Amino acid sequence: MPWQNLAMLLALTGGIASGKSTIAARLAERGAVVIDADALVRELQQPGQPVLAAIAAEFGDHLLLPDGALDRAALGAVIFADDDARHRLNAIVHPAVGEESARRFRAAFAADADAVVVYDVPLLVEARPDDPWDLVVVAHAPAETRIRRLVELRGMDEADARARVASQASDERRLAIADVVIETEGELAATLEQVDRLWERLVQHRVGGRS
C-alpha cells in the first residue's frame, strides 16, 4: 500500500512462533509506537468488560474462573478444536478490538503527527486485511520451524503445536498481502538486521517527505 504522509501505520503479522514479537520489540527500540492486538484482547476480556460478558453468554459460565476472570486455557481448548466456535468467538472479539485499536491509532498520531505506529496483530489476514495500512510487514518462518519452536521453547505437545499452527491462516495467505517480509528462520542477528533495514526505509521516507 502506498505511504500517504509522514505519519505511518504499519500492520505487523505472522503465524504463532514466527518471531513477530521480536520484530515488534526491535521497532519499538528504534522509535515506533507499538500497539499489541493480543494485549488489547486481554484488556477487553477483563471482568466487567462487555466482551467477557458476551463470551460467557455465548459459550457458558464454566469458562469463568471463581474470581470472574476468563479461563483462557479452557477457552483455548474449545476454540482450537472447533472451527465454528472459533468463528463465533472472533465475531465477538474482532469488532471490539478493531474499535479500540482505531482509538489508540488516533491517540498516537495526535500525540506525534510524524509517528510510526506498528499494529502487532496475529490475525491480520483473518480479521483486517483490507484496513488502510501504509505497509504490511510479515514475519515468516516455515510451519515446521514454528512447530519445533512451540515444542522446544514453549513446552507444547507436538500435536497441540500442529493444531495451533493449522488453526491460523496459511503462510501463502499471509505472504500474499505482504509489502515487506522479514525472514525469521535463521539467527536472531539476521532477523534484527532485516528489521533495521526496514527502519532505515521508514526514516528515509520521513526525511524525503519533509524535503
N, C-alpha and C positions, 0 to 999 in steps of 0.2 A: 504494500500500500504506500502511496506517496506521502512524504513528510509535508505537512501543511504549514508549519510555522516553527518558531524556536522551541516552544513547549512540545514535548513528545510523549505519547502514550504508547508504551510497548506492552505487548502480551508475551509472557514467557511461559511456555508449556512444555510438557514432556511426560512420558509414562512414569509409573512408580519406579523408584530407584534409578532414575535416569541421570541424576546429578543436577537436577533443576535447582535445588536449594543452594548448592554450591555456587551456581551461576548467579543466583539472586543475591547471595551474600557478597560476592565479588563486586557486582554492580552497585550495591549499597556502599561498599567501601570506596568506590570511585565517585560517589556523589548522587546516585539515583535515589529516588523515593520509592521504596518497595512496599507494595500493598499485597498481603498474603491472603489469597482466597480461602485457604484452609483455616486460617486464623479467624477470618470473618464468619465462616460456618460455625466454628466453635463458639464464638460470641453470640451468634444468633440462636444457638441451641442451648443457651443457658436457661436455668429455671426462671420462669416469669416471662420469657420471650414467646411471642405468638408462634414462632416456628416450632418450638419444642411442644407447645400445646397441640399444634396441628399434627406433628409426628405421633404423639401419644394417641390422638383421636383416630388416626389412620391405621396404626399398627398395634396399638394396645398399650395399656399402662404397665404391662410387665417389662417394657423396655426402660422404665424409670427405676433408678436406684432409690433406696429408702429416703435419701435426702432430697429427692425430687430431680436430681441430675440425670442426664441421659446415660444409659448404659451403652457406651459406644461399641463395646465388644459384641454385645447381644444384637445390636442393630446391624453391625457389620456382618454377623453370621447370617442374618436374614437377607440382606440385600445382595451379598456376593453369591448367594446360592439361587437367586430368583430374579431373573431379568425384569419381570413385571413389577416386583417390589421395588427394585432399583429405580425404575421409571417413575413409580408413584412417589418415591422419596424425592427424586430430582424435581418433580413438579411442585413440591412444597418448598424446597430449599433454593433452587436456582433463581426464581424471581426475587426472593428476598435478598439474596446475595448480590444480584445484579443492581438492585436499587441502592443498597448500602455501599457497594463499590463505586458506583457512579457518584454518590455523595462525597466519598473520600477523594476521588479524582478531582472533583471540582474544588475541594478544600486545598489540595496540594497545589493546584495551578493558581488558586487565589493567593496562596502564600508566596509563590515564586512563579512569575509568568514565564520563566525560562526553564522550568523544572523538566527533568526526565523522570517520568513516572513509569514504574515497571509493575505490571499486574502479574503476580506469580499465581498461575491458575492451571491446575492439573487437567481439568475437564473443559478446556477451551473448545476443542472440536465438538464435544457433545453438547455444550451449552451456549457458547458465544462466538462462533467462528466469524459471524458477519458484523460484529461490532466495529466501529470506526477506529481500529488500531492503526497507528502510524507505522508500526513494524511488528511482525510476529516472529518471535525467536523460539526455536525448538531445540530442546536438549535431547540428543539422540544417542542411544546405545542399543545394540541388538537385544531382542527379548531374552535370549538365553543368558546374556550378561546380566541383565536386570534380575532374572530369576536367581542366578547364582549369588548376587549381592543380597537379595532378600533372605536367602538361606544362610549365607555365611556371616553377614553383617547384622542382620536383624533377628536371626534365630528362627525364621519361619519354616514351617514344614514345606517340603518341596511342592506337594500337591496344592497347598494353600497359596504358595507363591505363584504357581502357574495359573491358578484360578483368579488371583488378583490381577495379574498381567492380562489375562484373557478378557476380563470384565471391562477393560478400558478400550478406547479407540485403538485401531491398529496403527503401527508405525507409518504405513502408507498414507493413511488419512491425515496424520499429523504433518508429515513431510509435505503433503500436497498443499498445505496452506502456509508453509514456512517462507518467510523472507530471508531469514538467516538460520542456519543450522550449526549448532555447537556440538561437535562430536565429543562424547564423554567416555568412550570405551577405554581410552588409553590412560596415561599417567595424569595425575592431578595438575601437574605443571602445564601439560599440553592443553588441558581444558581452560585453565586460567589465562593462558596466552591468547586463546581464541576470544575469551571474554574481553580482555584488554584491547585487542584489535577492534572489537565491536565498539567499545567505549570511545576509542580514538575516532572512529567514524562518526559517532554521535557528536563528539566535541567539534570535529571539523564542520559538521553540518551547522552547528550553532554559530561557530565563528563565521562561516560563509554567509549565514543568514543575516548577520549584522553588517556585513561589508556592502 
